[in-house]
Structures are given as structure tokens and as C-alpha cells.
């Protein structure tokens, strides 16, 4: 199951790289990865707006400021590739002795 999730994350990362490349070419800018917050906002802005007050109210403002906000600033495609590698590593079969 973990290997399937790793494959899905890897393919999603490749698709994100393609979107980032396409956006870079259309704007004639140097290549850069979109951050997770920008990708989330482009997919569904309303849920991003609801997430912040919900996290701050029900869990605590420290979680939004110290954890979630920093995660939202990470580049999306490399983060997906790292997650895919982690799931691939943990999903490998163990050798029987």
C-alpha cells in the first residue's frame, strides 16, 4: 500500500513540475517551484481561508504560526518527491532470513 502511495505522490510531483515549468515559460521568468500554499489556494482557496481560523481556534495559534505556515511555504514538487521517497522506503519488502 505504501508503494502505491509513493507512486501516486511521485506522479503528482511530476505533474506539478510540468505545471511549474509551463507557468514559467508563459511568464518568461526563471524556473521556480510553486509553494504548497499557492498550489492549495489555486485548487480551492475557500478551504485555505477556513483552515487558518479553524486551526487557530480549536488547536492553537502556535500550530498555524510555527508549523502549518512553514509547511505552506515549502516548494510543492520537491516536497512530493521527498514524501514519495519516504513511502517507497517504508513500503519495501523485508528480506526473510
C-alpha positions in Angstrom: 0.0 0.0 0.0 2.8 2.4 0.9 4.5 1.8 -2.5 1.3 2.6 -4.3 1.0 5.8 -2.4 4.7 6.5 -3.2 3.9 6.1 -6.9 0.9 8.4 -6.7 2.9 11.0 -4.9 5.8 10.7 -7.4 3.4 11.1 -10.4 1.7 14.0 -8.7 5.2 15.6 -8.2 5.9 15.2 -11.9 2.6 16.8 -12.9 3.4 19.7 -10.5 6.8 20.1 -12.1 5.1 20.3 -15.5 2.7 22.9 -14.3 5.5 25.0 -12.8 7.6 24.7 -16.0 4.5 25.7 -18.1 3.8 28.7 -15.9 7.5 29.7 -16.0 7.6 29.5 -19.8 4.4 31.5 -20.2 5.7 34.3 -17.9 9.2 34.3 -19.3 10.7 34.1 -15.8 13.5 31.8 -14.5 12.2 28.4 -13.3 10.9 28.2 -9.8 8.7 25.8 -7.9 5.4 26.9 -6.6 4.9 26.6 -2.9 2.3 24.4 -1.2 0.2 27.4 -0.1 0.0 28.7 -3.6 -1.0 25.3 -5.0 -3.6 24.8 -2.4 -5.0 28.3 -3.0 -5.2 27.7 -6.7 -7.0 24.4 -6.2 -9.5 25.6 -3.5 -9.0 29.0 -2.0 -12.0 28.7 0.3 -10.7 25.7 2.3 -7.4 27.5 2.8 -9.2 30.5 4.2 -11.2 28.3 6.5 -8.2 26.2 7.7 -6.4 29.1 9.4 -9.1 30.2 11.8 -10.2 26.6 12.5 -6.6 25.6 13.4 -6.1 28.7 15.5 -9.4 28.4 17.3 -9.6 24.7 18.0 -5.9 23.8 18.4 -3.9 26.9 19.0 -2.3 29.8 17.1 1.1 28.3 17.7 0.3 25.4 15.4 -0.6 27.7 12.5 2.3 30.1 13.0 5.1 27.6 13.8 4.1 24.5 11.8 1.4 24.9 9.2 2.5 28.3 7.8 6.1 27.0 7.4 4.8 23.9 5.6 2.8 26.0 3.3 5.9 27.9 2.2 7.7 24.7 1.1 8.0 24.1 -2.6 5.3 21.6 -3.7 7.0 19.4 -6.2 10.2 18.6 -4.2 8.1 18.0 -1.1 6.0 15.5 -3.0 9.2 13.8 -4.2 10.6 13.5 -0.7 7.3 12.1 0.6 7.3 9.6 -2.3 10.8 8.5 -1.3 9.8 8.1 2.3 6.8 6.0 1.5 8.8 4.0 -1.0 11.5 3.3 1.6 9.0 2.2 4.3 6.9 0.2 1.8 9.8 -2.0 0.6 9.6 -5.7 1.3 11.7 -7.0 4.1 14.0 -9.9 3.3 13.3 -13.1 5.1 16.2 -14.7 6.9 
